[in-house]
Amino acid sequence: MKMIISNSSSIPIYEQIKNQIIEQIMNDELKEDDMLPSIRALSKDIKISLMTIKKAYDQLEKDGYIKSIAGKGTFVSKKIQNLH
């Protein structure tokens, strides 16, 4: 998953991650039922702490953009729920 994080931005890192995932969903780069990287894998890939990635994923799930299925992973939700 492509992600550009700026440490010098006034926007918190978890929000940068959240916004970029929303943008990818809105632009159909990520489609319904696409699997997102695990929190651990994304953390390792972009070298950001697990807690920061978890916070971004938790916000995305709360806002209806993604859904977590225990034992399976995290997936993009239906587009209908993704009203920006």
Protein Blocks (a to p, Z undefined) as FASTA:
>chain_A
ZZdddfkbmbdfklmmmmmmmmmmmnomacghiacddfklmmmmnopafklmmmmmmmmm
mnopaccdehkbccdddfklmpZZ
